[in-house]
Amino acid sequence: AQSVTQLGSHVSVSEGALVLLRCNYSSSVPPYLFWYVQYPNQGLQLLLKYTSAATLVKGINGFEAEFKKSETSFHLTKPSAHMSDAAEYFCAVSDGRDSWGKLQFGAGTQVVVTP
Amino acid sequence: ETGVTQSPTHLIKTRGQQVTLRCSSQSGHNTVSWYQQALGQGPQFIFQYYREEENGRGNFPPRFSGLQFPNYSSELNVNALELDDSALYLCASSLPQSTDTQYFGPGTRLTVL
């Protein structure tokens, strides 16, 4: 069975600083990995996904993530935080093609951006 | 093209009652998944429907049931509501050829008193 662990339930960053959100996964098969963002009172929006192609994945809003099999990690980064990045971020995993749409989510990381 | 819509937005029920939540998938999407997101937690997979058939289920009791209609819209039914059922219920739909990308609706906030 697959699972993800997000390190840090809350992260505070200054505007313009690096955003780094950590995600480690556990999967018995090559995983498909996702990062979603949730703004207050809204559903989830896909930021980016890894589906066994390039290990460095670029997403929307300047975010990117790198799949590292040796570290079982899929950390999310953005070089320069913007006030609009304040939201909750979720890492998710599925077991691949047979499990598409059946995602296992982490507990989430709340990002606060300070001026 | 309209996105995924859910109704109602908010709902208050009492323990023991039954509730039906509705989801209209994005145009052309024949796969719908339902998730429960308790306060302060990540979403938990309830079940998925594909072409009107249940296609996988998470660790939820049978009192959580669903339907998918020929137009691919979907319902989530919960019987004998418990206090712990209070959560945001999210619906997500995906294209037949790209089920790794899901589009989420805004959710229905259910409060059980």
Interface residues (C-beta under 8 A of the other chain):
Chain A: Y32 Y36 N41 Q42 G43 L44 Q45 L46 K49 T51 F90 A92 S94 S99 W100 G101 K102 L103 Q104 F105 G106 A107 G108
Chain B: V4 T31 S33 Y35 G40 Q41 G42 P43 Q44 F45 Q48 G56 G58 L90 A92 S94 T99 D100 T101 Q102 Y103 F104 G105 P106 G107
